[in-house]
Amino acid sequence: MNPKLHIYYDIESDYLEIRFGEPTESRYEKIGQDTFVRIDEKTGEVKGYAIFNVQKSDDPLKTIDVDIPESILKMIKTKVPS
């Protein structure tokens, strides 16, 4: 089974979550104002991102550039025909 990209937005709490694959035991590290990267505790791999105050921010989120985990890139490369 291919890993899934999970995108969740809670309008009430103004919270956006982007997750790669199934949830794992993770820690969050702050990478910007109200923006956190989710890192797998065992592997150190990036598992997703969490963004708070998406709409309430003084500098509203229009785009976000994130690093795609190496495991996802490898999967994409093996699935795309040349």
C-alpha positions as CSV (number, residue, x, y, z in Angstrom):
1,M,0.0,0.0,0.0
2,N,1.3,3.5,-0.9
3,P,1.8,6.0,1.9
4,K,-1.0,8.6,2.0
5,L,-0.8,12.4,2.3
6,H,-3.2,13.5,5.0
7,I,-4.4,17.1,5.0
8,Y,-6.6,18.3,7.8
9,Y,-8.0,21.8,8.5
10,D,-10.0,22.6,11.6
11,I,-11.8,25.9,11.0
12,E,-12.9,26.3,14.6
13,S,-9.3,26.1,16.0
14,D,-7.8,27.6,12.8
15,Y,-5.3,24.6,12.6
16,L,-3.9,23.0,9.5
17,E,-2.1,19.6,9.6
18,I,-0.2,17.9,6.8
19,R,0.9,14.4,7.5
20,F,2.9,11.9,5.4
21,G,1.8,8.3,5.9
22,E,0.3,6.8,9.1
23,P,0.7,8.6,12.4
24,T,3.8,7.7,14.4
25,E,5.2,8.7,17.8
26,S,6.5,12.1,17.0
27,R,7.8,15.4,18.3
28,Y,7.2,18.8,17.0
29,E,9.9,21.5,16.4
30,K,9.1,25.1,15.7
31,I,10.3,26.2,12.3
32,G,8.4,29.6,12.0
33,Q,5.7,31.7,13.5
34,D,2.9,29.2,14.5
35,T,4.5,26.6,12.2
36,F,5.9,23.3,13.4
37,V,7.6,20.3,11.7
38,R,6.5,16.8,12.9
39,I,9.5,14.4,13.3
40,D,9.3,10.7,13.9
41,E,10.9,9.9,17.3
42,K,12.5,6.6,16.1
43,T,13.7,7.4,12.6
44,G,14.1,11.2,12.7
45,E,12.2,11.4,9.4
46,V,9.9,14.4,8.7
47,K,6.3,13.1,9.1
48,G,4.4,16.3,8.6
49,Y,3.7,19.9,9.5
50,A,1.3,21.7,11.8
51,I,0.3,25.3,11.3
52,F,-1.7,27.3,13.8
53,N,-3.7,30.6,13.2
54,V,-3.8,30.1,9.5
55,Q,-6.6,32.7,9.0
56,K,-6.0,34.8,12.1
57,S,-2.4,35.6,11.4
58,D,-1.3,39.2,10.7
59,D,0.6,37.8,7.8
60,P,-2.0,35.4,6.3
61,L,-0.7,32.1,4.9
62,K,-0.9,32.2,1.1
63,T,1.7,29.5,0.3
64,I,4.0,27.3,2.3
65,D,7.0,25.5,0.9
66,V,7.9,22.3,2.7
67,D,10.5,19.6,2.2
68,I,9.1,16.3,1.0
69,P,10.5,13.3,2.9
70,E,13.1,11.2,1.1
71,S,10.9,8.1,1.5
72,I,8.0,9.8,-0.4
73,L,10.4,11.0,-3.2
74,K,11.8,7.4,-3.6
75,M,8.3,6.1,-3.9
76,I,7.3,8.7,-6.5
77,K,10.4,8.0,-8.5
78,T,9.7,4.2,-8.6
79,K,6.1,4.7,-9.7
80,V,6.5,7.3,-12.4
81,P,7.1,5.8,-15.9
82,S,10.1,7.2,-17.8
